[in-house]
């Protein structure tokens, strides 16, 4: 016997005769008959979820009133149709999840400025910084504006302006970096940590870094992979410190940071384990290394222009000719020397040398000539 009909947006659950599998069912007005499509599950609860997801992502919306469209529908459709393909899609997805975990039942119109203020207070009570809340509301605004521009809803809604969070002031000492290095037991974490120190880059750029982006002869690392469009978080070409050469030479092809031969998308778990083993505080995250290196370079008198170039900040008064700056023999030379000095200081404090433990185990000895790598 069929259960009481469960219906969303003109679609309901049913089963075919002699089949335990639930179907998405609807009336085809053109053919004047009922149609079914399998949902691939015998569980009623799972079938309800799958039907809701399908309706959310596929039912036609044309110039709907914002009061009639769930905010969750707009967010999910935005991510599936657009957000999945943008730079930082994983972060955008998490931002939308943080939003919908707290306001799952609102329509677009119900997410008023007053409700947004309440959301800000809830996020603060849950321990999130204002910077995170600002990014979450930014993701919601992007989803609503996308729905409006693509004709799903008739009009957008106003969004609250949230103050930027306080910049992270936490920087590490040489001793703390040495402790973290000593606690990094795996090859992939040591490679990742060395690249953080050597380039002051954002973590995601280093997890995507491949061997062809590293020019041994010119001693340059292009942090922006081919085909990737530059964003506000610009990925620059940086000078290659001497201590990174053995690591880069030991990887003849593919990604620099790998686990069992495969590139990594996240390194959070092993980072937390190493941090705990080093008895360091929880506020030390991979981005802390970037702040630390920038602070160290500033304190060592490295020119501000070089620090800006290393971090990928827009450098003043450099326009068309700026694209050729990286080919100058002294390109970021102060920053490169200062970073090598920092690596030496970590060496003196650490129990094991950062310079002598950077060879990927797939190649057991350092390679001095890049031609030998190519012939392997």
TASULHU-V360468 format. One line per field, one symbol per residue. phi: phi as a letter, one per 30 degrees, with the letter a starting at -180 (. if undefined). Layout:
BEGIN
phi: ???
END
This chain:
BEGIN
phi: .ddedcbbhicbcabdeibdddbdbacddddhadbbbdcibcdddddddddddddecbddbbhddedccddddddddeddcbddcddiddddddeddddddcbdcddeddddeddddddeddddddjddddddddddddddddddddddcidbdadbdbdccddddddcdbcdedddddddddddceddddddddeddbhddeddddcdceddccddchbbcdcdejdddcdddcdccddddddeeddddcdaiddcbbhicdccbbeddddddddddhcdddccedededddddddddcideedddddddiddcdibcedddcedddecehddddddddddddddedcddbdddcbccdddbdbdcccddddddd
END
